[in-house]
Amino acid sequence: MHIPDGYLGPITFILLYIVMIPIWLYAGYWVQKSLRSRQVPYLALAAAFSFVIMMFNVPVPGGSSGHAVGSALVAIILGPWAAVVTTSVALLIQCLLFGDGGVTAFGANCFNMGVVIPFVGYYAYKLISGNSPITSNLRIAAAAIAGYVGLSVAAGVAGFEMGMQPILEHTAEGVPLYMPYGLNVTIPAMLIEHMVFFSFVEAIVTALAFAYIARNSPEIIFDYKQENEKKTDAGKGAATA
């Protein structure tokens, strides 16, 4: 999933930086405003978790790599905007200190892994879990599906970004200036590797971690807070009536 330098042209990587700037600003504002003090230390743990799990990557034909990310889990536990922050921090450290993902492609990598995965994963989880209890098996299954779907969609998006380069950036003779492979190579390469293996790893990790947290510390889960607030409001309404 990490796109290195030299694979995306200026049209793509500048556009994705422009897209990410307001997202980063709002994510920081949201975290400061919405997370309870008890949840704040988990931001650092979530960033460390994403950093570690993303270090186990395998090269994928077409110019990127395949690995689990952990963003869907963070989105489910702390909220998708918190996942934007934690994943971006992990990607920045990997980019600057380990050369894993390029500086020019940092905005693209943050968009793919820090926006697409958290929001696709979180809303897939919400759609499937509905109003079921936090500790129910349905929630665990929803978390697993969220991890799988989020990573798979992000892999397809990364493949699309790379595969568009020969169309967007080329010489007058049509020679690609950056990524040399088209959509017919990059999208299948990213999707197949992830949907067959890495997305299953993401699903298993997400489900196991969610099950443990839901049964031992459900009060830190983003949905748990929202459910309690709804119950409190409903109780106040009944008392007033």
SEGU-985596 format. One record per residue (C-alpha): residue in one letter; x, z negated, y. Coordinates in steps of 0.001 Angstrom, whole numbers, plus 524288, in hexadecimal, padded with zeros to 5 digits. Last residue first. Layout:
AXZY...
//
This chain:
A759F07891A8345CT7662F7835E83A7FA76AA277E0C82D66A7685078B24826E4G770367922B83159K77B427885483085G77BA978A17821CBA77BDC798F08231FD786FD7980782CEFT78EA278F31823CEK78C0C7981C8182FK790847A3E782014E79CC679CC282480N79F9A798BC81682E79E6A7A6D5811EEQ7A7917AB9981C9DK7B1F57A18981935Y7B1047A4CB80AC8D7B20B7B33580E02F7BF877B17981425I7C4D37A975808E4I7CC1179D1C80CE9E7C10A7941E80873P7C183799C97FAB5S7CE01792387F7A8N7CEAF790187E8E6R7C46E798C17E2A8A7C4457A3837ECCEI7D31F7A3117EE3BY7D58F7A4EF7DFAEA7CB497AF887DE1EF7D0717B6BE7EA21A7DE557B6A07E4F5L7DA307BBAA7D7AAA7D13F7C6437DD12T7DAD87CB387E746V7E6517CB867DDD0I7DE4A7D2B57D38DA7D8D77DCAE7DD25E7E60B7DF447E376V7EC247E17B7D622F7E0EF7EABA7D2ECS7E3657F1C37DFC5F7F1AD7F3637DBFEF7EF2B7F9E77CED1V7E61E805937CD01M7DFC78057B7DA62H7ECC28037E7E137E7F51C80DBA7DA99I7E9E8817887DA37L7E604815C77E85DM7F37E816DF7EE7CA7F829822BF7E6E9P7EAB9829307E765I7EA7B827D77F65BT7F89582C057F88EV7F934838587F052N7ED198405C7F3C6L7ED8C83A7580166G7FA4B8416D8046AY8085D83E128017BP813AA8402280AEDM811DA83381812A6Y81910835FB81F80L81C1A842EB82613P8144E84B7581CBFV8184E859F181CF8G80D288624782245E8159786CDA82888A812A98679383615T8179185A7A83131H80ED684FE282BACE807DB8434582F5FL7F9078427082E27I7F64C84A2A821BAP802C18462581A8AQ7FFF28381A81F02M7F20183722819E9G7F67D8332A80C53M7FD03826F181186E7F0EA821D481869F7E816825CC80D18G7F09481EDD8031BA7F0618129A80B6BV7E1808137680C3CG7E0788154A7FD7FA7E9188097A7FB25A7E0B3801A6804A4V7D47B805517FCFBS7DAC2800FE7F037L7DFA87F4317F5F6G7D2587F0687FB52V7CADE7F4BA7EF30Y7D3107ECD77E5AAG7D4127E0937EDEFA7C5957E0D77F12EI7C2317E2FF7E2E0A7C9D37D6C97DF25A7C3C27CEDB7EA2FA7B61E7D3407E631A7B8D77CF167D820I7BCF47C1A77DD02R7B0FB7C0BD7E5BBL7A8267C4967DA65N7AE717BA097D21AS7A8DF7B0007DB7BT7B1597A63E7E2EFI7AD347AAA97F092P79ED07AAD77ECB2S7981B7B8357ED33N792DB7BD047FA37G797B07CAF57F8D5S7A3877CBD17EFDAI7A3857DAA17EE71L7A1B17DEB87FC95K7AA287D3AB801BEY7B56F7D7237F8ACA7B4897E5827FC4CY7B4357E11C80A78Y7C09F7D937808D6G7C8007E3848012CV7C50A7EEB080A81F7C8527E5F681612P7D4A67DFCE81089I7D9E67EC23809D6V7D7AD7F5848152FV7DCE97EC8C81FD1G7E9BE7E62B81BBDM7EDDB7EF27810A1N7EA947FC8C8161CF7EA7F7F93A82493C7F6917F0BE8237DN7FDB87FB8C81C3AA7F9B4805818267EG7FE177FCCA831AFF80B077FA2282AE4A80D88808A282861T8172F80A00833A3V81E0A7FD9A82F43G81E198021A8212FG819847FB2D81500D8221F7F23980CE9G82EAD7F1E1814DAF830F57E3D08109FL8324B7DC5081D5BL82AC27E45E8274FC820817EAD381EA1Q81E807DFAF8151AI81D3A7D5EB82036L813A47DEC682771L80BBF7E13781B06A80A047D29B818A7V805D87D061826BAS7FC4A7DBC782613T7F6807D6938196AT7F4587C90781F24V7EE457CDD982BD9V7E5277D8258261AA7E16F7CE7881B67A7DCC77C4FF825E6W7D3CD7CFA582ADBP7CE787D1AA81D16G7CA6C7C36A81B4FL7D1F47B7A881642I7CEF97B790807A9I7C8C87C4F7805AEA7D1F47CBD380F1EV7DDC87C5008092AL7D9AD7C99D7FBAAA7D79B7D78380073S7E5017D787806D2G7EC387D3EA7FA4DV7F4D07E0087FA4AA7F6FF7E50B7EC63H8013D7EF8C7EADCG803A27FE2C7EB3AS80DB38052B7F363S80E6A810A07FCBDG8148381E267FD63G80CC4827B17F502P80FC1822417E78CV80D91813667E7DFP818E4809D07E83BV815BB7FC5C7E276N813817F0357EA8BF815107E1BF7E7B3M817E67DDC87F5BFM809787DF027F909I8060D7D2BE7F13DV810267CAA97F883F80C5C7CEBF8064AS7FDD37CDA0803ACF7FF827BFB87FE94A808537BC0F809FEA7FE3B7C128813A6A7F37E7B9B280C81L7FB847AD3280C78A7FDF67AE8581B05L7EF8F7B0CE81D9CY7EC2F7A58D81483P7F1BB79C2581E7EV7E69E7A033827B8Q7DB6779D0981E71R7DA7D78E76820FES7DAFC790E982FA0R7CEDD7996882EA8L7D0387A80983036S7C7487AEB6839F7K7CD457AEEB8478AQ7DBDC7B01C844EBV7D9B07B90E8394DW7D0437C19184101Y7D98A7C2ED84C9FG7E4C17C6D7843CCA7DC0E7D0A183CB5Y7D7597D5F1849C3L7E51F7D8B484E69W7E98B7DE5484167I7DDAD7E75C840E4P7DFC67EB7584F0CI7EDD27EF8C84BABM7EAA47F57A83E5EV7E3D6801DA842EBI7EEB68052C84C7FY7F8D4802C2841C6L7F0C480B9D838E4L7F0C38168184307I7FF6E8153284503F801C48160B8364AT7F93F821F983445I7FCD282AF083F81P80AE78264383F0FG80D0082B3D83121L80BE2822FC824E9Y815AF82396819B4G822158212782174D821998126782113P81C2880C5E814B4I80DD880B0C8107DH80B927FE5780935M800008000080000
//
